[in-house]
């Protein structure tokens, strides 16, 4: 370990593994360490089920009705991949897709007045949906057509809207859309967590709705994908990529000290040895003095023996509860997957409800979601602090990732990865940088 590296990475969360993969592909010498004996850090999948009970101090362990413990892979942080989103693009460019299998999530639902409805996202679905009255459907259809044809480089498609200056609130007004439609458009299609976006320029919202529609168009049932055997497979896939390009991995490796000289990182000390480096990437747990708390997220993992009601017995789905429907500032999310994804015993379902904490009683905040899941066989409640770095790392060359937020997709995580890359490399992130070099497309075979 007493060697010099270009980059040392601490923690094997998804953000860290993707960055170590990109750095290795780009010819950097990378050392990747984790104090835990498993991959994934905060974003790991826990197996066997007994381990999950232990982690949440449920000493009696799982009952026999839960089936074999090793049939379970339970994500600590629930997220889906947008089929046309940035993470899928990263997987395709790096060919990490070769190590993973995905299934399309069967449906996306939105909560209104205590009931759940399928999210209409195509013109045909909009016209068939019970979420809106007849005239509203026509106006919403016009809005969807406008979004689909919108091209920020072609003023002919603007219809009087200025993408940089017109607010989204004004765009909704232009199409005369009612509050319920605005709610599901902003929260279930554009996937915003709060209503702050209404007074921002409309371009980003239009692009987010386009991403949703294009993702949906790829597979039809929903815009989301989920890997077989759980999300813990994702960091491991990128770790393999890094290893093929010479990256060194050490799990179960305690980090005793990050060594600084003149305010700049020069190495990491572990078990009496020092590995030297020019740059350091890590998650917030390795640098408590370089991060600030930016809020909390509550996640409740629920094990069920039945699909969620009113979802056409889907074996996977997402439900979004827009904040307006339950008098909150931020949305509540439910991600549900099941034995069909090799993450639970036969006939069992895992639903994870999550939201940004707003009060002193976080469990009460997710009650509207838990009511949709009844009856629940077992609940595991986790309240996590959200951290963000206090500086950009340009002086210290210590680049810390942000904690995983309450959103149910990876777009915010990918933005963090691109941002860290830009600060480290001094140039904007380009997906082309992730491509495997032509002569080693077969990577493993050459070794």
N, C-alpha and C positions, 0 to 999 in steps of 0.2 A: 504493500500500500504506500510505502515511502517513495512516491513518484510525483512527477509534475503533470498536471492535467490542464487542458484549456478550460474545461467547465466541470464543476462538481455539482451534482444534483442531490438534494436531501428530501426524502419522501417519495413514495411511488404512487401518489394520486394521479388521476388522469392528466391534469395540466402538466405535472412534472414529467410524466412518461412521454407525452407527445413532444414536449420541448427537447427531452434528451434524445428522442428519435430523430428530430429535425437536425439537431446539432451534430449528431453522429453522421447522418447522411451527408451533411455539409463538410465532413472531413475533420471535425473537431474531436479531440481526445477527451472522452467523457467518463467520469466515475460517478456511479449512481448508488447511493446508500439509503437504507431505511432502518430505523431502530426497531421496527416490527418484524416478526418472522413471516409476514404475509404481504402480498402486493395490495396496493389500492389506498392505503392510508384511510382518510375520512370516507373515500368513495369505494370501499371494498364491498365484496359480497361475502356474507358469513356462512360457512358450512363447517361441520354438520349443524343441524338445528340445535343440538345440545349446547353448542358454542354460543348461539344467540341468547339462549336462556341464561347462560352464565354471565354473558356480557351485561345483561339487564338485571343481574342479581336475583334471578328467579331460581332459587336453589333446588326446587322440587323437580326441575327438568320437564321435558315435554311428555305428555301422556301418550299411551300406545296408539291412541286414535290418530296421532299425527303421522303415523307410518315411519319409514326408515329415516333416521336423522341425516344420512348422507345423500338422500334425494333432494335435500333443500339447499338452495343458494339464495340467501336473503340480502338484497341490497340495503345498505344503510342510508344511501341517498338516492331517492327514486328519480330517474330521468329517462326520457325517450329521445331518440334521434330523429330530427326532421329529415325526411327522405331526400330532400333537395338542399339540405342545410350544410353548414361549414364542416361539421365533424365527418359527415359521410364523404365530403369532398377530400378531407384529409386522409380518411381511410382508403379511398380509391387511389389517390395520388401516390401514397406510400405502399400500396398493395397489401396493407395489413388485413384487408378483407379476406386474404387467403387463410388467415388463422381463425376466422369467426364465421358463424352462421346467424342470419337475422330472420326474424318473422315480422310481418306487418302487424301493427296493433289494430285490433278489429273495429274500434269505433272511437269517435270523439264526441263528448256530450257536454251540454251546458245546462246550468241550473236556473230555473225561473219559477218563482212563486212556490217553492217547496217540491217541484217536480223536475225530472231531468228530460231533456230533449236532445235528439241528435243535432250536431252542429251542421247547419246547411252551409255549404261552401261552393256549390256549383249552382248555375242558374236553375237546373232541373230540380235539385234538392230544395232550393229556396222556394220554388213554386209549390212544392209538395209539403213544405214544413208547417207544423201546427204552431210554430212560435209566433207567426204573424198573421194579421188579417189580409184579406184579398188585395186591398189597395196598397198596403205597406209592402206586400210581396213584389208588386210591380216596381215600386220605387227602389226597393233593395236590389232587384234584378238589374235595373238601370245602373245603379251604383257599381255592381259587380262587373258589368260590361265596361264601364268607364275605367275601373281599376285594371282589368285584363288588357285593355288597349293602351293604357297609359305608358308613355315612353319618355323618360326625363330628357332625352336628347331630341325630341320631336315636338315642337310647340303646337303642332296641329292636333296633338292628342290631349292638350291641356283643358280644353272646354272652359276657358276663362279662369282656370285655377293656376296660381303661381306656386310651383312646388317648394320654392325656398321661403315664401312669405305667407301664403294662405294657411291659416291654422286648420287642423283637422276638424275642429268644432264647426268652422265655416263650410267645410266640404260636406259634413253631415247635413248642415242646414240647407245647402244648395240642393241636396237630393231629398230634403224634407223627411229625414229618417227619425223615427220616434226613439224614446229613451231605451226601450228593451232591445231594439235592433242595434243601437249604438253600443249597448252593454256587450252583446255577444260579438259584435264586430271587433271592438277594441280588445276584448279579453279572450275570446275563444278563437278568433282568426288572427289578429295582430299580436296576440299573446302578451299584452301589457299586464303588469301586476297591479298598477294603480291608474288613476285617471289624469295624471299629470300631462300625459301626451296630448290631451285635447287642445292645449293652447300652444303647442309646438308646431313648427312648419310641417305640412302634411306628407312630405316626400318619404320620410322613414316609415310612416304607417302604411302608405300605399305599397312600399317595397315589402313590408312584413306580410301584408295580405297576399301579395303576389307569391312570396316564398311558400306560404301555406297552400295556396292553390296549386302551385307547381309541384310541391311535395305530394299533394293528394293525387295529382294527375299521374304520378309514377306508378302507384300501386292500387289506387281506387278505394280501398276501405277507409283508410285514414292517412294523414300525412306522416305518421310516426312509425319508426322501426324499433325493435328491441332485440338484443343479442341472446341467443340460446345460452343457458348456463349463467345468465346474469351479467350485470355491468362490470363486474370484477374482471371479465375477459378483456375489456377494452385496454386498461393500462398494461395488462400482460402482453397484448398484441404489439403495442408500441415499444415495450421493453425488449421484445424479441427483435424488432427492427433495429433498435439501438445496438443490441448484442451482435447482430450480423455485421454491423459496421464498426465493430471493435470496441463498443461500449463495455465497461466493466461493471458488474452488478454485485452488490453485497447487501443481503437482507440480514436482519437480526444484528445490526451493527450499531452500537450506541454512539451518539455524537456527543463528545465531551465538551468541545469548544470550537467556535468559529474564530480563526486567528486573523486579526486585523493589524495592518501597519500603516501609520499615517492616514487613518480613516478609510483604508481600502482593504478589501478581503485578500488574503494571500494563501489561506489554506484552512483545512479542517482537521481537528485532532480527534482521534478515536483509539481507545485502548492503548494509549501511550505512543501511537504512531501519528505522523503528520503527513497528510496528502496535500500538496500545494496546488493552487489553481489561480487562474486569472479572473474567473467569473464564477458566481455561485447562484444556483436557482434553488428555492425551497418553498415549502408550505408554511403558513403562519406558525405552526406549532414548534418550529425549529428556531424562530427568532422573535420571541415574545416582546422584546424591547423595540422591535422595528415595525410593529403593527398597532392599529387602534381598533377598538370594538365598534362595529357599525350596525349593531342590532342583533336580533336573535331569530332563529327559525325553529318551529316545533314540527317534528315529524312523528306520526304515530303509525307504527307497522301493525297491521291487523291481519290475522290469519282467519280465513273463512272456509266454510265447507260448501259454499254455493256461489254462483255468479251474482253480480249486483243486479237488483231488481230494475226492470225497465231498460235493460241494455241489450235486449234480444239474446240473453244468455251468452254474451260475448265472453271469450276466455281471456281477453285483454281489452282494456279501454282506458281512456282518460276522461275525467269529469272536471270541468272548471266551474267554480261557484264565483261569479263576478261579485266584487266587493259591494256594489250598490244593492244587490239582492239580500245581503245580510248585514247592512249598515256598517261596513268596515272600510278601511282605507285600502287594504290589499286583498287580492283574491285568495280563495282556498282551493287547493288542487287535490285530486285523487288520481293516483296511478295504480292500475290493477293489472297484474299478470298472474300466471297460474302454472299448473303442471304441464301445460302445453309448451312451456318455454324451458322445461327441465330445471325449474327453480323451486318446485314444491312436489310433495308426494301426490300420487294419483288422486284426482278429485278434490284437490285443495287449491285455494286461491290466496294470493297475497295482495292486499290493498294498502297503499301507504297514503295517508292524508297529511298534507303539509301546508304551512302558511308562515308568513312573516309575523312575529309576535308583536302585538300592539297593546296588551294589557298585562296586569299582574297575574291574570289567571289564564295562561295560554291554553290549557286543556279545554276550557269552556269555549275558546275561540273556534276550535275545530268541530264542535258538536254538530253543526249542520251537515258536515261531511260524514261523521260517524253514524248519524241517523240513517243515511242512505245505505250503510253497509250492514246494518243489523240482520240477523244475529252474528256477533263476533266471537270466535272461539278463544282468541288470545290477543291481548294488546301489548305492544312494547312502546313506551313513550320516551322520546329523546328530544331534549331541548338543547340546541347548539348555539354557541356564540358565533356571530359572523365577524370575520376580521378582514381588514384591508391594510396594505402597506402604508407607512406614513411618508415615504419618499419614493422617488422613481428609480433609485438605485444607481443613478449616473455617477455619483461620487464614490460610493462604497463598492459598487459592482456586485452588490447583493440584491438579487431580484426575487421578490417574494410574491407568490400568487395570492389571489383573493379566495376566501372561503366559498364553498358552493352554495348558491342562493336557493330560494324556494321555487324557482321556475321548474317546469317539468321537461325542459329540453336543454340542449347543450350550447345554444347560441351564445349565451353570456360567457360561458366558460371559454369558448373559442375566441371571443373578443379579447379576453384576458390573455390567452396564449399569443395572439397576434400582437398585442400591445407589449408584452414582455419581450417577444422576439425583436420588435422594432427598437426597443430601448437597448437590448443587448447588442444587436448587429449594427445599429445606427442607420439601417435602411428599412423601408416598409416591407411588411410580410408579403411574400409572393408564393402562391401555392406551387409554382414551378420549383421552388427551392426544396420541396418535399419529395420530388420524384426520385425514385431509385435511379442510380446511374445505369445507363443503357447496358454496359457490358456485365453488370452483375444482377440482372433482373432475377436470376435464379438464386441469388444470395446464398442460401444454405448449401446448394449443390457444389459450390466452388470450394467449400471449406475442407 
